[in-house]
Amino acid sequence: MSNNNQYDTLVGAIEALKKRGFTHNFSVNKAGQLEEHSDKHYKASEVILHEFHRFEGNTNPADMSIVYAVETKSGAKGTVVDSFGVDGSEIVSDFMNNAEQKQFD
């Protein structure tokens, strides 16, 4: 059974994931590496994607976002939030496609 897409709102998903230990606020930088506060960087090969959740904006269906729950090989767990669809970041998408996939285990 997949854990994906089980929350109603982006805020609800982030809060629930924090309670489950995904407390770091990561982003993917222009170099295609996961980072937090730009002091530590992780390549996709050093990251496990546990699950993801997509959301459509209430006012505009084109305003879509996605939150990824990830874990680094050093054990840090957190989330990456990105827009989804037309406005989505190809860098983030490519990174997640190259990370170790745990969301279907």
Helices and strands as residue ranges (DSSP letters): H 10-19, E 24-25, E 27-28, E 34-36, E 40-42, G 44-46, E 47-56, E 64-72, E 77-84, G 85-87, H 90-98, E 100-101
